[in-house]
């Protein structure tokens, strides 16, 4: 299979899906230009202060509804891109890796320096020697030949197999909080032992930068490439499951939760009795489990200006400029998202009162 064909299969982008991409782009452009005038009228900046027009609630609600619908269409597109051809590859590779596992004599666990470039070079030599023997018509193995050995190597969350056709297969096992999640596969090949390896096919999500890692590392440091792909998948599942967990635990408090496909951009709002809090997380490296950029802003909900009679809340409502909650930002930088969220909601009432009053 050619690399171009493999890449097409892995992304699963057909002509019909391309049409959806175009439609998605047009919806975004229409949303941007159509609402630009309304948003410009809603938000005014003067002398560094931001003033929200209270008479424009309906356009904002309409914009939010249209944006929510856009996110739903975006998710539908994502499902279509990853459903059909990727599932065929996943099923086929799962069967091949399962057959390879069943044929192994033993599984060797490697730790520390035992996993090195020398071992990887030995595996490459082994699969090419076996392929050469089969190609020459002599498929029998010598009784004491190393080709007779069927050994799988486990390195952390990775299991490395020697596959037929001079290929090396890596199985990545992901987990979160001690529970096993998806299994991903990546198959490497090279035309000869002396030539560089390339990714033949894989089941890694299309939105993760596998090709960038291949171009940067595979020809110069194959071991680092294999390790980095494992780290990339682990961090992706970790971020995704953290978001899933806060939705499960605190779904009644969280509003307007948005995230990118690899979960390296996450935003959500927290409904508080006195103010609205918006959390923005950015992960500068897709191998990060904790955010590298955090911003937590709090400002009064605009309904307070018209509804509240309490002197304390009236003073809070008069605050025009959002305030950064440094205690929340510090918690999000050093703790997982569910742990940080639990700490934030406990301390928020006291912190809000100290800041605004």
N, C-alpha and C positions, 0 to 999 in steps of 0.2 A: 504493500500500500504506500502510495506517495505521501510525502509530508503534507502536501496541499490537500489531498483527500482526507487525511487524518484530521487536519485542522478544521476542514469543513464539517466533518462528522462531529468533532468535539464541540464546536460552537453551535451546530444545528441551525444555522441561519439560512433559510430558504428564501425564494422570491416572495412568497406570501408573507413571511415574517419581516422581510425588508419593507414591504408595504406598510406593515404595522409600525415599524420604526419611523417611516416617513410621516405617517399619520400622527404618531406621538410627538414628533418634532413640531408639526403644524399646530397641534393643540397647545404645546408649550408657548410657541410664538404668539398665538392668538390670545392666550391667557396673559402673557406679558404685556403686549401692546394694548389689548383691550382694557386692562385694569390699571395701566400706568397712570392715566389721567385721574382715575378715582383715588388711587393710592397717593398721588401727588397732592390731591385736595385734602386727603385725610391727615397727612403728616406734614407738619410745617416746622421748620427750624428757625429759631430766632434767638440770637445772643446765647447760643449753646444750649437752649432749652427746647425740649420736644413737647408739642402740644397736640393732644389727640382731639379731633373734632367729634363731639358726642352725637352729632346729628347724622352720622354716616354709618350706623350700625348695620343696616340692611346690605349695602354693597360689600362690606367686609364679610358678613356671613355668607353672601353669595359667592364671593371669591374663595372663601375657605371650603365651601361645598364643591366648587369646581375643581379646586386643587386636590381635594380628597378623592374625587372621581378620577382625576388624572393619575393619582397614585395607584388606584385599583387597576386601571388599564396597564400601568407600568408593571404591576405584579403579574397580570395575565400574560403580558409579553414575555416576562422572565420565565414563567412556567412553560410557555410554548417553546422558548429557545432551549430549554434544558430537558424537555420531556421525551421527545421521540428518538432522535438519532443517538443522543447520549445514553438513553436507556438501553438501546441495542448494544452499544459498546460496553456498558456496565455489565449487562447480562453475560455477554461473551467472555469478557475478561474475568468476571467472577468465576465462571466455570473453569477457565484455564488456570487461574491461580489456585482454585480448589483442587484441581487435578494435580497440580505441581505439589501442593501441600501433602496430598495423599500419597504421592510417590516418594516422598523424602524418607531417608533412613533415620535422620535425626534433625533436631533443631538446636543450633548452638547459640547461646546468648552471649553477646559481646558487650564488653564494658570498657569505657575509657579508651585507652590507646590500642585495644585489640581491634577496634574498628578504625582502619587506616587505608591509605591509598594502596599499600602493598596487597592487602586482602582483595580490594576491588580489582586490581590488576590481575590477580590470580583468578578471580571469577570470570573476568573477560577472556583470559586465555583459555579457561576451561570450556566455556560455551563455544568458542571458535574451534577448538580442537574436536569437540564432539560433532559440531556441524560439518567440519571437513571430513571426518570419518564417515558420516552418513552419506555425504555427497559422493564420496569415492566408492560407495557400495559396500563398505565394511562397517556394518552397524554393530558388530559384536564388540564387547569390552574385554580387555584383559582382566584376569581374576584379581590382580592387585592394583589395577590402574586407578588413578584418582578419578577418572571419568565414571567409574562404577559408583562412586560415592554420591549419594543424593542428599545434600545437606542444605538446609535453610538457615539463614543467619538472622537472628533477631537483635535489633539495636534500638532500644527504647520503644517508641511506638511504630517502628518500621520492621518489616520482615522482607528479606531479600532472597529471591529465588533465581535459579538458573533455568531459563526457559528454552524450549527448542527453537531452532532457527537463529542461533547465535545472539540470543536476546537475554537481557537481564531485567527481571521484573521486581518492582518495589511495591509492597502493599503497606499503605499508611492507615493506621487505626487511630481514630480520634475519640476523645472522651471529655467529659465535663463532670466535675464533682464526683469522680469515681465511677461514673456510669458511661458505658461504651455507646458511641454514636456511629456516624457513618464510617465506612471503609472506602478508601480511594486507591486507585491503581495508577501506576506509571510504568511504561515499558520503554527501555532503552535498547538501541541497537547500533552497530557499526559494521561497515563492510568488511573490515579486517581488524585484527588485533592492534595494528599500528595506526589505524585511522581514528579520528575522533568519534565519539558517540553522539547520537541525537535522540530526541524524544520521538518515538514511533507513534504511540497513541497513549491516551490517558483518560481518566474519568474525573479529573480535577475541575471544579467549577470554572466556567469560561471567564468570569470576571476577576479571577485571581491571576497575577502576572507570571504565569509559568513560562511563557515564551521569553520574557525579559530575563528570568533566571537562567534559562537555557542559553541564551545568547551571551550572557555575562560570565557564566561559570562552567557550563558543562564541558567545554573543550579544554579548559585550563585546570579545573579543580572539580572533578566529578563527585567526589565525596562531599564537598561543601554544597554542591548543587542538591544532592539527595537530602542532606540534613536541612537545608534551607526550605525545601519544599515541605518537609515534615513540620518545621516550625511555622510556616505560612498557614498550613491547614489547621494546626492546633490553635493558633491565635484566632483564626476566622471562626472556628466552632466556639471558642471561649467567648468571644464578643457576642456572637449570635445568641448563645444560650444565656448570657447575662441579661440581654434585652428580653428574651422570652421569660426569664424568671421574674423580672420586675413587673412585667405585664401580668403574670400569673398571680403574684403576691399583692400588687398594689394597683391593679387595673382600675379600681374605682377612684383613685386619686390622680392618675396620670391622664393627660389630655394631649391630643395632637402629637402623637409619637411618630416621628419620621426617621428613616435611616437609609443609607446607601446599600447597595447589594452586598459588598464585603463587610458591611457594618463598621466602616472606618469613619463615618460621619453619622452621628446620632443626635437627635434633638427631641425634646419633649417638654411639656408644660406641667406644672404641679398646681393644682387648685388648692389655695389656702383661703381661710376665712377672711383674711385682711388684704391679701395681695395675690398677684399672679407671679409665679416664678417660672422662668424659662431656662432650661439646661441645654447647653451646647457642648458636645464632645467631639474632638478631632484626634485621630490617630495618625501621626506623621509617618509611621512605618506600619505596613500591613502585618508585620510580625509582632506588633505590640499587643499586649493584653490590657494594658492600662493606657488611658488617653495621654497624649503629649500636650494638648491644648484644651483648656477647660474654661468655660465662661458660664456663670450663673447670675442671671439678672432678675431683680424683683421690682415690681411697681404695682401701685394700687389698681384694682379692677375698676374700670370707668363707671360701673354702676354705683359705686360707693358715693360718688359725688351727688347723685340724685336720691339715693335711698337711705344712706346712713345718717343717723341723728346723734350718734355718740361723738363727743368732743375728740376722743382719742382717734376714732376712725376718720373723722373729718380732717384732722391734721394729717393723717396718713394719706388721705385722698388728694390732699393739696400738693403732694410731692410730684413734680413734673418729670424729673429725670430718673430713669431706672438706676438702681443701685446694685453694685456687684456684691454678692455674698461670698466673702473670702473663706469663711469657715466651710461652706459647702464645696467650693473649688478645691480646697486642701484635701477634703475627705475623698473626693472623686479621683484625685491624682494618685493616691496611695492605696486605695481599697478597691475591691471589685465593685461593680455597679450596684448589685443588691445590698451589699454591706454598707456602702456609702449612702445609699438612699435611706436605709433604715436609720442611720445616724443623723442624716439631714432633717428628716421629718420630726424626730424627737427634739432636736435643738432649735428648730426653726422659729417657733413662737417667741422664745426668749430673745433670739438674735434679731428678729424683725422688730420687736419692741425697742431694743437698744438702738437700732439703726435709725428708726423713723421718729422716735419720741424723745 
